Amino acid sequence: MNSFIKAFALLLLVAGIESLGADIVAGPMLANLEMREATVWVQTDQPALVRVQYRDANNREQWSLPVETNPELANTAAIKLQKIEPGQQYRYAVEIDGKLTQLGGSFESPQFYHERTPPPDFRIAVGGAHYAVQENYEPPYQILGGGYSIFKTILESEPDYMIWTGNTAHLRESDWTTQSGYLKRFSTARAVPELQALLANVPNIATWAEHDYATKNVGKHYANRGFAEQAFKAFWPLPTQIPGLPGVMTRFRHSDVDFILLDVRSHRINSVKSDSFPKILGDEQIEWLRQELIASTATFKVVVAGAPILNPAENPANLSAANYEQNKLLEMLRSERIQGLFFISGGKTNGELTRLVHANSYNIYDLTVGPITAIPAESDELNFFRMPGTNTLERQYALLDFEGPENDRQIHIRVMSIEGKEIWSRVIKASQLTRK
């Protein structure tokens, strides 16, 4: 009798669990988008089996393979849509444990223009530091995040990609001692309600900076480096993993632009011996970057990093903190005669455009994008390469339009306010990024 009661109680428990079902707590997010494949990220409140239904403009239905959300990585999953074709409109929805939800979005796959038409114009949005306020974890009498309506403004500007330049989670002392601490903080940052529509309808690619990793003084030899990398990759699927190179560096191409995202934490060595120098990128990563740039046939080679590359001020948040390495990198770019180079960076409390003037080559630019929802602040460093009128001390995002006829391409840069008003703008032509 007792065994019968226990069995019946177990059945009721199982039925109750099944009736509750899993729910999406963040996302879906459109991650990498290619001509013949797309990636959709999702997070559920408990382990679940998820699929994605997607339809083209002719309403032809396709399904992804089922993927289980990983309970060891905060119930996240990245689902591949493998039946995408170039230049097509798609809409998608997420299925959880056999039940199709209303949560999804739409996208257009990149055009296969090569040797057919001129390169298509397109727009990217760029965001800096994101801070999600979390009750019981904030310092007294301070509000470190806000202005979340900016995500709606960005979506209304209709970018083809959203690139995040680091500090996407803003870890605190309570977070960086355990794997679950990392995952909880990333979960909080990802779940901001105003962010969800932008995630669902625009491909999102990110690199990391100091506050996605741990304290400012750690790098390659940080004991919890594995926690940091697992958490970041769980929430930001990489377009591609670089074989044999640890870290979160990655790359992708859209139209006639190659985007190369660098890792400023995994190879960082701050405290060195008397016979060595500080490193931020590391020899292996610089060599990988060199090979990518040499092989690139793109009009523009856009290098994205979670720390300014060209800012000369001696600050641990800049590549200049590893002065020998910075000089080595710049000398490599000169000697290899790389054309069309443009930098985008984050990791700072203000935004600015840095221009490095070369006597025997073209001028190089580094667009630093300040906080998107974190607190902006004036920098006390002296960046004497900053272009006048570009120091930005409010929450911001940038829009970069890659546009123009095939023989006269340009980057139209606009830095925008929360309300979508232009703060400043510049135009840089491909012809300006060519060795004379």
One Martini backbone bead per residue (centre of mass of N, CA, C, O) as a GRO file, in nm:
protein
  436
    1MET     BB    1   0.058   0.062  -0.022
    2ASN     BB    2   0.296   0.254   0.007
    3SER     BB    3   0.409   0.211  -0.282
    4PHE     BB    4   0.157   0.317  -0.427
    5ILE     BB    5   0.161   0.605  -0.309
    6LYS     BB    6   0.442   0.680  -0.411
    7ALA     BB    7   0.386   0.639  -0.714
    8PHE     BB    8   0.150   0.840  -0.730
    9ALA     BB    9   0.308   1.088  -0.632
   10LEU     BB   10   0.518   1.082  -0.862
   11LEU     BB   11   0.320   1.127  -1.093
   12LEU     BB   12   0.217   1.402  -0.993
   13LEU     BB   13   0.489   1.544  -1.000
   14VAL     BB   14   0.551   1.506  -1.300
   15ALA     BB   15   0.294   1.640  -1.406
   16GLY     BB   16   0.348   1.913  -1.272
   17ILE     BB   17   0.611   1.977  -1.418
   18GLU     BB   18   0.500   1.957  -1.710
   19SER     BB   19   0.280   2.182  -1.676
   20LEU     BB   20   0.470   2.414  -1.632
   21GLY     BB   21   0.723   2.439  -1.773
   22ALA     BB   22   0.914   2.620  -1.986
   23ASP     BB   23   1.082   2.940  -2.004
   24ILE     BB   24   1.163   3.240  -2.132
   25VAL     BB   25   1.410   3.488  -2.001
   26ALA     BB   26   1.593   3.519  -2.270
   27GLY     BB   27   1.507   3.624  -2.553
   28PRO     BB   28   1.575   3.590  -2.843
   29MET     BB   29   1.894   3.573  -3.021
   30LEU     BB   30   2.064   3.712  -3.279
   31ALA     BB   31   2.346   3.619  -3.410
   32ASN     BB   32   2.494   3.489  -3.635
   33LEU     BB   33   2.505   3.593  -3.995
   34GLU     BB   34   2.467   3.419  -4.293
   35MET     BB   35   2.398   3.307  -4.608
   36ARG     BB   36   2.354   2.975  -4.481
   37GLU     BB   37   2.339   3.087  -4.172
   38ALA     BB   38   2.202   3.077  -3.837
   39THR     BB   39   2.190   3.217  -3.497
   40VAL     BB   40   2.013   3.113  -3.199
   41TRP     BB   41   1.951   3.245  -2.883
   42VAL     BB   42   1.873   3.097  -2.552
   43GLN     BB   43   1.681   3.130  -2.234
   44THR     BB   44   1.588   2.933  -1.962
   45ASP     BB   45   1.446   2.836  -1.640
   46GLN     BB   46   1.493   2.544  -1.759
   47PRO     BB   47   1.538   2.262  -1.881
   48ALA     BB   48   1.527   2.226  -2.246
   49LEU     BB   49   1.368   2.169  -2.558
   50VAL     BB   50   1.484   2.329  -2.857
   51ARG     BB   51   1.337   2.509  -3.132
   52VAL     BB   52   1.331   2.641  -3.476
   53GLN     BB   53   1.108   2.828  -3.657
   54TYR     BB   54   1.122   2.894  -4.018
   55ARG     BB   55   1.046   3.154  -4.267
   56ASP     BB   56   0.994   3.265  -4.567
   57ALA     BB   57   0.841   3.472  -4.798
   58ASN     BB   58   0.681   3.189  -4.895
   59ASN     BB   59   0.623   3.016  -4.624
   60ARG     BB   60   0.851   2.824  -4.579
   61GLU     BB   61   0.912   2.555  -4.374
   62GLN     BB   62   1.147   2.532  -4.097
   63TRP     BB   63   1.384   2.333  -3.898
   64SER     BB   64   1.560   2.279  -3.642
   65LEU     BB   65   1.748   2.129  -3.439
   66PRO     BB   66   1.752   1.998  -3.141
   67VAL     BB   67   1.815   2.167  -2.819
   68GLU     BB   68   1.967   2.178  -2.512
   69THR     BB   69   1.958   2.335  -2.234
   70ASN     BB   70   2.220   2.433  -2.013
   71PRO     BB   71   2.249   2.397  -1.671
   72GLU     BB   72   2.567   2.479  -1.653
   73LEU     BB   73   2.469   2.752  -1.849
   74ALA     BB   74   2.189   2.884  -1.764
   75ASN     BB   75   2.004   2.764  -1.988
   76THR     BB   76   2.160   2.762  -2.260
   77ALA     BB   77   2.144   2.822  -2.630
   78ALA     BB   78   2.259   2.730  -2.966
   79ILE     BB   79   2.093   2.767  -3.279
   80LYS     BB   80   2.089   2.623  -3.596
   81LEU     BB   81   2.026   2.761  -3.922
   82GLN     BB   82   2.079   2.554  -4.221
   83LYS     BB   83   1.840   2.680  -4.444
   84ILE     BB   84   1.983   2.923  -4.561
   85GLU     BB   85   1.957   3.199  -4.790
   86PRO     BB   86   2.043   3.441  -4.986
   87GLY     BB   87   1.857   3.732  -4.972
   88GLN     BB   88   1.647   3.660  -4.733
   89GLN     BB   89   1.346   3.650  -4.573
   90TYR     BB   90   1.286   3.605  -4.214
   91ARG     BB   91   1.099   3.413  -3.977
   92TYR     BB   92   1.078   3.343  -3.616
   93ALA     BB   93   1.041   3.066  -3.371
   94VAL     BB   94   1.010   2.924  -3.047
   95GLU     BB   95   1.052   2.597  -2.919
   96ILE     BB   96   0.918   2.430  -2.616
   97ASP     BB   97   0.867   2.123  -2.556
   98GLY     BB   98   0.662   2.133  -2.828
   99LYS     BB   99   0.603   2.450  -2.787
  100LEU     BB  100   0.495   2.718  -2.956
  101THR     BB  101   0.589   3.035  -2.957
  102GLN     BB  102   0.586   3.405  -2.983
  103LEU     BB  103   0.896   3.401  -2.986
  104GLY     BB  104   1.080   3.630  -3.199
  105GLY     BB  105   1.169   3.713  -3.548
  106SER     BB  106   1.367   3.898  -3.793
  107PHE     BB  107   1.543   3.857  -4.118
  108GLU     BB  108   1.829   3.918  -4.341
  109SER     BB  109   2.020   3.779  -4.553
  110PRO     BB  110   2.295   3.790  -4.712
  111GLN     BB  111   2.429   3.879  -5.002
  112PHE     BB  112   2.526   3.739  -5.323
  113TYR     BB  113   2.738   3.967  -5.489
  114HIS     BB  114   2.970   3.832  -5.609
  115GLU     BB  115   3.034   3.919  -5.932
  116ARG     BB  116   2.747   4.097  -5.974
  117THR     BB  117   2.766   4.337  -5.766
  118PRO     BB  118   2.792   4.573  -5.578
  119PRO     BB  119   2.840   4.651  -5.271
  120PRO     BB  120   2.650   4.665  -5.011
  121ASP     BB  121   2.493   4.858  -4.814
  122PHE     BB  122   2.549   4.930  -4.455
  123ARG     BB  123   2.466   4.890  -4.095
  124ILE     BB  124   2.605   4.974  -3.779
  125ALA     BB  125   2.596   4.912  -3.437
  126VAL     BB  126   2.745   5.063  -3.135
  127GLY     BB  127   2.840   4.943  -2.808
  128GLY     BB  128   2.906   4.974  -2.485
  129ALA     BB  129   2.849   4.987  -2.172
  130HIS     BB  130   2.657   4.753  -1.968
  131TYR     BB  131   2.410   4.821  -1.700
  132ALA     BB  132   2.246   4.618  -1.462
  133VAL     BB  133   2.029   4.663  -1.227
  134GLN     BB  134   2.060   4.515  -0.884
  135GLU     BB  135   1.916   4.420  -0.626
  136ASN     BB  136   2.143   4.414  -0.345
  137TYR     BB  137   2.421   4.502  -0.540
  138GLU     BB  138   2.439   4.798  -0.479
  139PRO     BB  139   2.569   5.079  -0.408
  140PRO     BB  140   2.538   5.326  -0.206
  141TYR     BB  141   2.387   5.596  -0.357
  142GLN     BB  142   2.386   5.436  -0.642
  143ILE     BB  143   2.346   5.464  -1.008
  144LEU     BB  144   2.494   5.261  -1.272
  145GLY     BB  145   2.215   5.246  -1.436
  146GLY     BB  146   2.048   5.328  -1.758
  147GLY     BB  147   1.868   5.411  -2.038
  148TYR     BB  148   1.707   5.158  -2.190
  149SER     BB  149   1.570   5.307  -2.439
  150ILE     BB  150   1.812   5.287  -2.639
  151PHE     BB  151   1.734   5.015  -2.774
  152LYS     BB  152   1.494   5.125  -2.935
  153THR     BB  153   1.650   5.335  -3.093
  154ILE     BB  154   1.836   5.142  -3.240
  155LEU     BB  155   1.620   4.973  -3.384
  156GLU     BB  156   1.500   5.225  -3.545
  157SER     BB  157   1.779   5.248  -3.721
  158GLU     BB  158   1.833   4.980  -3.880
  159PRO     BB  159   2.044   4.765  -3.833
  160ASP     BB  160   2.249   4.488  -3.941
  161TYR     BB  161   2.427   4.537  -3.678
  162MET     BB  162   2.550   4.447  -3.344
  163ILE     BB  163   2.820   4.591  -3.159
  164TRP     BB  164   3.016   4.487  -2.882
  165THR     BB  165   3.292   4.644  -2.676
  166GLY     BB  166   3.221   4.572  -2.386
  167ASN     BB  167   3.092   4.551  -2.081
  168THR     BB  168   2.810   4.355  -2.073
  169ALA     BB  169   2.792   4.288  -1.734
  170HIS     BB  170   2.933   4.390  -1.482
  171LEU     BB  171   3.116   4.284  -1.256
  172ARG     BB  172   3.142   4.173  -0.920
  173GLU     BB  173   3.255   4.047  -0.627
  174SER     BB  174   3.005   3.840  -0.623
  175ASP     BB  175   3.080   3.699  -0.919
  176TRP     BB  176   3.415   3.621  -0.967
  177THR     BB  177   3.435   3.334  -0.780
  178THR     BB  178   3.213   3.195  -0.972
  179GLN     BB  179   3.030   3.049  -1.211
  180SER     BB  180   2.746   3.136  -1.109
  181GLY     BB  181   2.814   3.435  -1.087
  182TYR     BB  182   2.858   3.491  -1.382
  183LEU     BB  183   2.582   3.383  -1.487
  184LYS     BB  184   2.399   3.575  -1.324
  185ARG     BB  185   2.506   3.841  -1.442
  186PHE     BB  186   2.449   3.783  -1.739
  187SER     BB  187   2.146   3.734  -1.699
  188THR     BB  188   2.073   4.018  -1.604
  189ALA     BB  189   2.176   4.173  -1.854
  190ARG     BB  190   1.993   4.010  -2.068
  191ALA     BB  191   1.689   4.068  -1.922
  192VAL     BB  192   1.631   4.334  -2.029
  193PRO     BB  193   1.343   4.430  -2.169
  194GLU     BB  194   1.440   4.657  -2.380
  195LEU     BB  195   1.643   4.446  -2.535
  196GLN     BB  196   1.484   4.212  -2.685
  197ALA     BB  197   1.421   4.324  -2.973
  198LEU     BB  198   1.713   4.364  -3.062
  199LEU     BB  199   1.803   4.070  -3.031
  200ALA     BB  200   1.580   3.935  -3.230
  201ASN     BB  201   1.645   4.145  -3.509
  202VAL     BB  202   1.964   4.159  -3.453
  203PRO     BB  203   2.275   4.098  -3.498
  204ASN     BB  204   2.500   3.977  -3.231
  205ILE     BB  205   2.828   4.104  -3.142
  206ALA     BB  206   3.114   4.022  -2.920
  207THR     BB  207   3.331   4.156  -2.683
  208TRP     BB  208   3.569   4.202  -2.428
  209ALA     BB  209   3.628   4.336  -2.101
  210GLU     BB  210   3.705   4.392  -1.785
  211HIS     BB  211   3.386   4.346  -1.670
  212ASP     BB  212   3.381   4.038  -1.803
  213TYR     BB  213   3.613   3.915  -1.609
  214ALA     BB  214   3.729   4.123  -1.367
  215THR     BB  215   3.973   4.254  -1.255
  216LYS     BB  216   4.205   4.484  -1.386
  217ASN     BB  217   4.483   4.296  -1.302
  218VAL     BB  218   4.393   4.064  -1.494
  219GLY     BB  219   4.460   3.758  -1.699
  220LYS     BB  220   4.610   3.485  -1.809
  221HIS     BB  221   4.657   3.395  -1.479
  222TYR     BB  222   4.373   3.366  -1.403
  223ALA     BB  223   4.200   3.140  -1.215
  224ASN     BB  224   3.894   3.227  -1.351
  225ARG     BB  225   3.909   3.218  -1.663
  226GLY     BB  226   3.715   2.983  -1.732
  227PHE     BB  227   3.459   3.115  -1.630
  228ALA     BB  228   3.462   3.361  -1.813
  229GLU     BB  229   3.462   3.216  -2.091
  230GLN     BB  230   3.210   3.041  -2.060
  231ALA     BB  231   3.008   3.270  -2.007
  232PHE     BB  232   3.051   3.439  -2.260
  233LYS     BB  233   2.992   3.210  -2.471
  234ALA     BB  234   2.703   3.147  -2.367
  235PHE     BB  235   2.599   3.460  -2.443
  236TRP     BB  236   2.829   3.484  -2.694
  237PRO     BB  237   2.831   3.372  -2.984
  238LEU     BB  238   3.062   3.281  -3.205
  239PRO     BB  239   3.123   3.286  -3.533
  240THR     BB  240   3.428   3.190  -3.457
  241GLN     BB  241   3.676   2.957  -3.382
  242ILE     BB  242   4.013   2.972  -3.315
  243PRO     BB  243   4.249   2.765  -3.387
  244GLY     BB  244   4.475   2.739  -3.115
  245LEU     BB  245   4.319   3.003  -2.977
  246PRO     BB  246   4.273   3.141  -2.695
  247GLY     BB  247   3.951   3.276  -2.646
  248VAL     BB  248   3.733   3.554  -2.808
  249MET     BB  249   3.827   3.562  -3.077
  250THR     BB  250   3.708   3.692  -3.402
  251ARG     BB  251   3.506   3.664  -3.714
  252PHE     BB  252   3.359   3.862  -3.992
  253ARG     BB  253   3.146   3.911  -4.285
  254HIS     BB  254   3.023   4.214  -4.464
  255SER     BB  255   3.039   4.249  -4.760
  256ASP     BB  256   3.332   4.475  -4.777
  257VAL     BB  257   3.371   4.371  -4.462
  258ASP     BB  258   3.605   4.313  -4.209
  259PHE     BB  259   3.568   4.158  -3.889
  260ILE     BB  260   3.788   4.198  -3.599
  261LEU     BB  261   3.800   4.036  -3.284
  262LEU     BB  262   3.947   4.108  -2.987
  263ASP     BB  263   4.158   4.002  -2.702
  264VAL     BB  264   4.232   4.183  -2.382
  265ARG     BB  265   4.272   3.926  -2.158
  266SER     BB  266   4.392   3.625  -2.219
  267HIS     BB  267   4.704   3.770  -2.287
  268ARG     BB  268   4.752   3.918  -2.028
  269ILE     BB  269   5.053   4.098  -1.892
  270ASN     BB  270   5.148   4.306  -1.633
  271SER     BB  271   5.348   4.139  -1.463
  272VAL     BB  272   5.698   4.154  -1.501
  273LYS     BB  273   6.001   4.096  -1.589
  274SER     BB  274   6.309   4.238  -1.661
  275ASP     BB  275   6.305   4.064  -1.959
  276SER     BB  276   6.014   4.196  -2.005
  277PHE     BB  277   5.682   4.271  -2.127
  278PRO     BB  278   5.394   4.388  -2.152
  279LYS     BB  279   5.064   4.239  -2.221
  280ILE     BB  280   4.749   4.213  -2.421
  281LEU     BB  281   4.752   4.030  -2.690
  282GLY     BB  282   4.992   3.889  -2.794
  283ASP     BB  283   5.171   3.714  -3.022
  284GLU     BB  284   4.955   3.521  -3.139
  285GLN     BB  285   4.735   3.734  -3.201
  286ILE     BB  286   4.902   3.917  -3.384
  287GLU     BB  287   4.956   3.699  -3.595
  288TRP     BB  288   4.663   3.647  -3.663
  289LEU     BB  289   4.601   3.934  -3.753
  290ARG     BB  290   4.804   3.947  -3.980
  291GLN     BB  291   4.686   3.715  -4.149
  292GLU     BB  292   4.406   3.838  -4.188
  293LEU     BB  293   4.494   4.104  -4.328
  294ILE     BB  294   4.649   3.981  -4.567
  295ALA     BB  295   4.395   3.802  -4.673
  296SER     BB  296   4.231   4.041  -4.717
  297THR     BB  297   3.973   4.184  -4.962
  298ALA     BB  298   3.871   4.419  -4.820
  299THR     BB  299   3.807   4.746  -4.801
  300PHE     BB  300   3.748   4.695  -4.493
  301LYS     BB  301   3.930   4.677  -4.173
  302VAL     BB  302   3.771   4.590  -3.875
  303VAL     BB  303   3.889   4.655  -3.547
  304VAL     BB  304   3.793   4.503  -3.240
  305ALA     BB  305   3.803   4.636  -2.896
  306GLY     BB  306   3.817   4.655  -2.526
  307ALA     BB  307   4.052   4.862  -2.618
  308PRO     BB  308   4.238   5.108  -2.698
  309ILE     BB  309   4.486   5.130  -2.955
  310LEU     BB  310   4.575   5.459  -2.999
  311ASN     BB  311   4.585   5.559  -2.728
  312PRO     BB  312   4.861   5.720  -2.555
  313ALA     BB  313   4.775   5.688  -2.280
  314GLU     BB  314   4.867   5.588  -1.956
  315ASN     BB  315   4.655   5.306  -1.943
  316PRO     BB  316   4.522   4.999  -1.861
  317ALA     BB  317   4.277   5.048  -2.084
  318ASN     BB  318   4.519   5.054  -2.282
  319LEU     BB  319   4.756   4.954  -2.508
  320SER     BB  320   4.978   5.152  -2.386
  321ALA     BB  321   5.047   4.964  -2.139
  322ALA     BB  322   5.186   4.812  -2.399
  323ASN     BB  323   5.409   4.974  -2.568
  324TYR     BB  324   5.572   4.761  -2.721
  325GLU     BB  325   5.326   4.624  -2.852
  326GLN     BB  326   5.208   4.868  -2.995
  327ASN     BB  327   5.455   4.920  -3.176
  328LYS     BB  328   5.455   4.641  -3.308
  329LEU     BB  329   5.178   4.664  -3.440
  330LEU     BB  330   5.226   4.925  -3.609
  331GLU     BB  331   5.467   4.813  -3.766
  332MET     BB  332   5.315   4.585  -3.900
  333LEU     BB  333   5.111   4.761  -4.057
  334ARG     BB  334   5.327   4.907  -4.222
  335SER     BB  335   5.493   4.667  -4.346
  336GLU     BB  336   5.219   4.531  -4.478
  337ARG     BB  337   5.035   4.745  -4.612
  338ILE     BB  338   4.760   4.810  -4.487
  339GLN     BB  339   4.436   4.847  -4.602
  340GLY     BB  340   4.145   4.983  -4.460
  341LEU     BB  341   4.192   5.071  -4.164
  342PHE     BB  342   3.976   5.019  -3.864
  343PHE     BB  343   3.886   5.125  -3.537
  344ILE     BB  344   3.717   4.967  -3.253
  345SER     BB  345   3.622   5.073  -2.915
  346GLY     BB  346   3.635   5.016  -2.558
  347GLY     BB  347   3.636   5.048  -2.197
  348LYS     BB  348   3.497   5.334  -2.150
  349THR     BB  349   3.350   5.649  -2.014
  350ASN     BB  350   3.412   5.753  -2.307
  351GLY     BB  351   3.400   5.921  -2.614
  352GLU     BB  352   3.601   5.890  -2.929
  353LEU     BB  353   3.832   6.020  -3.180
  354THR     BB  354   4.119   5.870  -3.306
  355ARG     BB  355   4.429   6.010  -3.455
  356LEU     BB  356   4.693   5.871  -3.644
  357VAL     BB  357   4.975   6.022  -3.761
  358HIS     BB  358   5.140   5.974  -4.078
  359ALA     BB  359   5.409   6.036  -4.283
  360ASN     BB  360   5.434   5.729  -4.452
  361SER     BB  361   5.115   5.720  -4.423
  362TYR     BB  362   4.815   5.671  -4.316
  363ASN     BB  363   4.561   5.750  -4.127
  364ILE     BB  364   4.447   5.637  -3.809
  365TYR     BB  365   4.145   5.503  -3.666
  366ASP     BB  366   3.963   5.534  -3.334
  367LEU     BB  367   3.654   5.427  -3.219
  368THR     BB  368   3.524   5.528  -2.916
  369VAL     BB  369   3.271   5.375  -2.719
  370GLY     BB  370   3.069   5.450  -2.490
  371PRO     BB  371   2.825   5.423  -2.286
  372ILE     BB  372   2.496   5.289  -2.297
  373THR     BB  373   2.410   5.233  -1.957
  374ALA     BB  374   2.627   5.337  -1.818
  375ILE     BB  375   2.843   5.551  -1.662
  376PRO     BB  376   2.950   5.845  -1.750
  377ALA     BB  377   3.289   5.997  -1.792
  378GLU     BB  378   3.552   6.173  -1.738
  379SER     BB  379   3.873   6.183  -1.846
  380ASP     BB  380   4.216   6.215  -1.705
  381GLU     BB  381   4.337   6.181  -1.973
  382LEU     BB  382   4.582   6.237  -2.242
  383ASN     BB  383   4.448   6.267  -2.571
  384PHE     BB  384   4.636   6.405  -2.836
  385PHE     BB  385   4.458   6.237  -3.075
  386ARG     BB  386   4.206   6.377  -3.044
  387MET     BB  387   3.933   6.483  -3.198
  388PRO     BB  388   3.767   6.749  -3.235
  389GLY     BB  389   3.438   6.712  -3.099
  390THR     BB  390   3.438   6.384  -2.972
  391ASN     BB  391   3.382   6.421  -2.683
  392THR     BB  392   3.177   6.188  -2.490
  393LEU     BB  393   2.943   6.248  -2.187
  394GLU     BB  394   2.724   6.027  -2.274
  395ARG     BB  395   2.499   5.834  -2.357
  396GLN     BB  396   2.566   5.589  -2.628
  397TYR     BB  397   2.592   5.549  -2.989
  398ALA     BB  398   2.681   5.396  -3.300
  399LEU     BB  399   2.684   5.478  -3.652
  400LEU     BB  400   2.776   5.275  -3.943
  401ASP     BB  401   2.817   5.359  -4.282
  402PHE     BB  402   2.855   5.152  -4.563
  403GLU     BB  403   2.924   5.341  -4.859
  404GLY     BB  404   2.890   5.357  -5.199
  405PRO     BB  405   3.060   5.323  -5.454
  406GLU     BB  406   3.299   5.098  -5.544
  407ASN     BB  407   3.519   5.352  -5.599
  408ASP     BB  408   3.371   5.517  -5.321
  409ARG     BB  409   3.405   5.435  -5.032
  410GLN     BB  410   3.248   5.471  -4.696
  411ILE     BB  411   3.247   5.610  -4.358
  412HIS     BB  412   2.963   5.686  -4.166
  413ILE     BB  413   2.980   5.866  -3.868
  414ARG     BB  414   2.759   5.831  -3.576
  415VAL     BB  415   2.684   5.990  -3.274
  416MET     BB  416   2.441   5.898  -3.026
  417SER     BB  417   2.170   5.938  -2.843
  418ILE     BB  418   1.913   5.816  -2.671
  419GLU     BB  419   1.708   5.983  -2.875
  420GLY     BB  420   1.867   5.994  -3.167
  421LYS     BB  421   2.080   6.220  -3.160
  422GLU     BB  422   2.322   6.395  -3.298
  423ILE     BB  423   2.647   6.469  -3.185
  424TRP     BB  424   2.840   6.343  -3.414
  425SER     BB  425   3.037   6.359  -3.730
  426ARG     BB  426   3.193   6.147  -3.988
  427VAL     BB  427   3.404   6.105  -4.284
  428ILE     BB  428   3.555   5.802  -4.429
  429LYS     BB  429   3.752   5.719  -4.683
  430ALA     BB  430   3.910   5.476  -4.854
  431SER     BB  431   4.125   5.675  -4.980
  432GLN     BB  432   4.241   5.750  -4.682
  433LEU     BB  433   4.324   5.417  -4.648
  434THR     BB  434   4.587   5.476  -4.835
  435ARG     BB  435   4.878   5.440  -4.959
  436LYS     BB  436   5.103   5.678  -5.112
   0.00000   0.00000   0.00000
